[in-house]
Amino acid sequence: MGALFAKPMKPSAEVVKRAPKVELHVHLDGSFDSGVLFRAAQKHLEELPEKVCTPWDGKLLEVQKAVRDCNGEVEKFKSLVTVGDDILGLFPILDCFYTFLPIVRGRFDVLEELSYEFCRGRQEENIIYTEVRYSPFEFLPQDNTGKVADESQAEEAVKAVCRGLKRGQEDFQVVVRQILCCIAAQPSWSRLTAELAERYRPEGVVGVDIASGEMHFEEDSLKSSHQLAMQLAKKAELGVTVHAAESGPGTNVQEAMDIYGATRIGHGYRSVETQAYSTAKDKKIHFELCPTSSVSTEAIKLPRGKDGSFSWTTHPIARFVNDGASCSINSDDPAIFRCSLTDELMICVEQMGMSRKDLHWLTTEALSNAFNLEDGLKKSLQGKIDAFYNN
């Protein structure tokens, strides 16, 4: 288990960057290369929708105008499709996704290129094993009410991602598996998502998730469809992870376990100090923790110092590690938040006082909780991790 605030062997940023890493919670669309997006946006500007409706609050985003107002300047475009310290809250950040997703929707060649570039980023960060998640339905053309015209095309999106990841893994010598996401406010997609996950298991799909909000825990009309999808996934022996206690209450962690059969929890910060946390800890449920996103989405509101920077010592992540609760550190949406997994680990080192021993433990916990990872490959990857930290 972790030994938080252990004094010796505090690693430097260079050491952390060189360390072999494992990442279980990272969204493909939150990792899109901005250069690829920018070129596609310029090429297809006149084809972009004038307005896009967000499914969580019905807001209309003026996509074409927003891209046009960048005047072909890549830095302005990057500001449009990423967030800084000035944008806080889960739904304002999700708005960012709905600004750039129309650039990709229905353009499977672009999606394939973005998936390939994702693997390049893995190599640059020395992330030796990744489970990347996405909803294939979010990559399909939608009308301004959010309705997908042809849901059967979701399979083409999965195929495009598989092609890009396959080439990328070969070229950059990394291992990437996939998790398909059900979307909280889109229950009609869930069964099809689970069926696609089972169908493409031979291509590297290892699990399913429920993402983009937690309203399904409270609304039975949403819950039943997602529950059926998770049951199908379990029957197919796929892993189940659920976003819970990020924007919603800590009790959602209990429901994620009991109703959906989750063995991993995306985030879960608000469960600390609840019975759900104690139960999850005892059952060795794995928490996928993401420092920067937890603050940007306001899942956690940290106090600020006189210089305006956040005071991380009170963050629940410190509690998870101190308690020895199974957990890992992840970047969530690195392109959106302008961060990397190295940055996230350095927050743990510099702001929370974690040691090299803690990072070794966190990385091992991540690998131990990978979905359906072959024993031989797991042993090989663990050997690389141990060799680095023990040297």
N, C-alpha and C positions, 0 to 999 in steps of 0.2 A: 504494500500500500504506500501511498505518497507520504513524504516527510516534509510538509510545508514549512518554510522558513528555516530549513536546514542551512547552516552557514557556509559549509565548504563547497567548493567546486561550482561556483556561480558561472555559467557559461557566457561567453561573449556573443554578440550578434553574428560574427563570422562563423563561430563554432555551431551556433544554432542553424544557420543557413546550410552548413555542410552536413548536418545531422540527417540520417535517413528518417523520413517522416511517413506517417500514415494519416489519411484524412477520410473520415466517414460521412461528414456533413458538409457538402458543397454543392450548390445548384449550378447546373450547366449554364442556364440563362443568366445567372448572376456572375458568370465568369467569362462572358463573351469578350473576345478581343475587340477593343474599340476601333482599331484600324480596319479590321474586316467589316465591322458594322458601318463605319463611315463610308467606305468605298461602295458598299451595297446601297446605302442611303442615297448617295449621290447618283448612282446608276438608276435607281428606281424611284426617284423623288416624286415624279408626276403620278406614279401608280400608288403611292401611299394613301391610306384613307385620310379624309379630312378630319374625322373625329372618331375616337374610340371610347367605348363605354366601359367603365370599371365595374366588375361584377359585385364588389363588396358594398358600394354606395351609389352606383348609378351615375357617377360623375362622367362628363364628357371631356376627353382630353383632345386638344387640337394638335394632332400628331404632325400632319404635313406642314402646317404653319410653323410649328416649333423647329422642325428640321430645316425648313427654308430660312428661318431667321438666323440660322448659324452661318449663312452666307458662304458656305463652302469652307469654313475655317474649322480644322480638326479639333483645335483646343476648345472652341465654343461647343462643338458637338460632344466632346468628352464631358464637359460640364453639364450638358443636357442629360446624358445617360449614366451619370454617377452622382453620388451625394457627398456632401461635406458635413462639417459640424453644424451648418446652418439648417439642415433638414433633419428633424427628429420625429419619430413615430412610425409604427409599422405601415399604416396605410399610405401616408405620403411617400414612403419609400417604394411601396408596391406600385404607386403611380408611375414611378420611374421605369419600371419594367414594361408597363403598358404604353410607354412612349417609344421604346425601341423594339418591342416584340413585333409590331407590324412590319418592320424592315425585314424580318426573318420569315414571317408566316407565309407558307406556301412556296418558299424558295429553298428547296431541299439541297441544292448545290451550295448555297450559303451556309446552311446548317451543317453540312458535312465539313466544310472548311473550318467553321468555328469549333467543331468537335475535334478536328485534327490539331488546331492551335491550342486547344485545352491541354492536350498531351504535351506539347512543347513547354507550356507553363509548368507542368508537373516536373519535367526534367530540370528546369531552371531552379526550382525550389527543392530538388532532391526528394520529392514525394514519391516513394517507391510503390505505394499501394493507395488507390483511391476508389471510393464508391461515389460516383457522381449521380445526382438526381435531377429529374425533369419531368414535366407533363408533356407527352407528345401532342396532346390536344391544343396546348398553348402555342404550338408551332404551325397551326392551321389557320387559313383565312377566316375572319369573323366579320359579321355585320356590326353596325354601330350599337347593337343591343347586346353584343357578346355571344351571339349564336353562331356556332360553327356550321358552315354550309354542308360540308361532306365529312362526317366523322370517320368514314372508312379510310380517309387519307392519313389517319393517325399512324397506321402501320408504315406508311412511307416515311414519316418523320423518324420512327424508330430505326428503320433501315438506314436512313441517312446518318444518324448518330452512330450506328454500329459501324458503318463504312469509315467514317472519320476517325473514330476511336481505334479501329483495327489498324489503319495505316499509321496513326500516331503512336500507338504502342510499339509497333515494329520499328519505326524510325527513331523513337526517343527512349526505347528500352525502359518503359514504365508499365505498371499493371493497373488497368482501370476497369472496374465493373460498374454496372448501372442499377439504379433504383428508379422505378417509375412512380410518379406522384399522382395521387388523386387530388383534386382541388376542392377545398372545403365548401365553396359556394356553387360547385358544379357537380351535383350528385349523379347526374345522368352519364357522366364520363367514367364513373368509378368501376363498374363491372367490366367495361371494355378495357380499362387500364390494367386490371388484374389479369384479364385473359391475354392481353399482349405481353405482360410480364412473364406469364407461364410459357407462351409461345416462343419468346425470344430468350429463354433461359440458356439454351445452347450457345447464344451469341454474347453471353455475359451479363444478362439481367439477373440480379440476385435478390431483389426485394421490392417492396412497395412502401409508400408513405402517404400521409394525408397532410397537405401543406396549404399555405396562403390563408391563414386565419383559423380560429378555433370555434367559430359559431356553430359548427356541427355538433359539439358536445351538448349544446342547449336546445337545438331544434331537431325534434324527432324526424321531421320530413327530410332532413339532410342525413341524420345519423344512420338510418336503416340502410340506405344505399351504400354508404361507406363501410358499414359493418359487413354487409354481404361481400363486398370486394375483399375485405381483409380475411374473411372466412375462406374465400376461393384461393387467396394467396397462401394461407396456412395449409390448405389441402394440397397445394402444389409444392409444398415445402420451401416456399420463399420466405425470406425474412420480413418482419413487419416493424417499421419504425413510424412514430407519429409525432408531429409537432404538438407540444403540449406545455402549458404553464409558461408560455413566452408572453403572449398578450392576454391569456386567460388565467383563471385562478389555479392554485396549486392542486386542487381536487381533480383537475383534468388529467393529471398524471395517473391517478387511480383509474379513471375511466378508460384511458388509453390502454392500460394493462387489462382491465376486466372486460371491457366491451370489444376492443379491437385486437386484443392478444399481442400487444406490442412488447418486444423484448429490448427495444431501444427507444429512447425518448429524445426528440429534437428539442434542445434547450432545457426546459424544466426548472428554470431558476426560481420561479414563484412557489415551487413546491417545498422549498426549504422551510423548516419549522412546522411542517404539516405531517400528519400520519401517512399521507401518500408517499412522502419522501422516505420515511423510515421503512415503509413496506417495500418500496422499490430498491432501497439499499440492501435490505435483507434478502430480496430475491435476486440480487446481482443484476438488476436492470441497468443497462448502460446509458449514461447521459452524454449526448453530443453537445458540447459547450462551445460557444462562439463569442469571445470577448467583445470585439468591436461592434458586431451587429446587435448584441444584447443592449448596448448603450444607445446606439443609433435608433433602434426601434422603440426605445424607452421601455423595453421589457424590465430593465433595471434602471433606476434613476440614482446616479451616483452624485455625491457632493463634489463641488468644484473648489479648487484651491484659489488663492489670490491671483494667480496667473491665468485662471480660467480653465486649467487642465483638470481632468477628472481625478478623484482620489479613489484608487482601485482597491485599497486594502479592505474595504467593506463589501466587496463584490462576493456574491454567493459562490463563485468558482473556488475561492479560497476555502470555503466550507466543504465543498464537495471533495477536494483533494485532502484536506485535513482529516475528514471523516473516513477516507479510504473508500468512498463510494465509487463504483466503476464509472469512469468518465474519460473523455478525450477532449483535446483542443482542436477546433476547426475554424475555417474562415467564412463559412456560410456563403457569402456573395462577394468574393474578393474584388471583382471589377467594379461593382456598385459602390462598395465602401472604400475603394482605393487602398486596399491592404493586401497582405499575403499571409500564408500560414506562418512564415518566419516572424512577421510582425506580431501575430497573435501570441506566439510562444514567447516573444520578447516582452510583451506586456506581462505575462505570467512571471517572467524572470525579474524584470526591472521594477514592476509596480507591485507585485505580490510576493516577491522574495523567493520564488521557487528555485531549486537547485538542479544540477545536472541529473541527480538521482530521481527527482520528480519528473523531469522530462522523459527519462528512460521509462519510468513506470507508466506515464500517460501514453506513450507511444506503444508500449506493450499491451496496455489495456485496449487501445484502439484495434490493434491487430487481432487480439484474442476475441473481439466482438464483431469481427468482419462476418458478413453473411456468406455462408456456403463456400468458404475459401478452402480449397483443396489442402489436405494435410501436408503434402510434400512442398507446395509453394509456401504455405504458412511457415513451415520450419525453415526454409531457405531465407525468407524475408526476416524472420526473427533473428536468424544468425547474423544478418547484416546489421541489424539494430544493436544487438548485444556486442558485436565486434567493435562498433563505433564507440559506444558508451563505456565499455570496459577497457578501452585502449587509453 
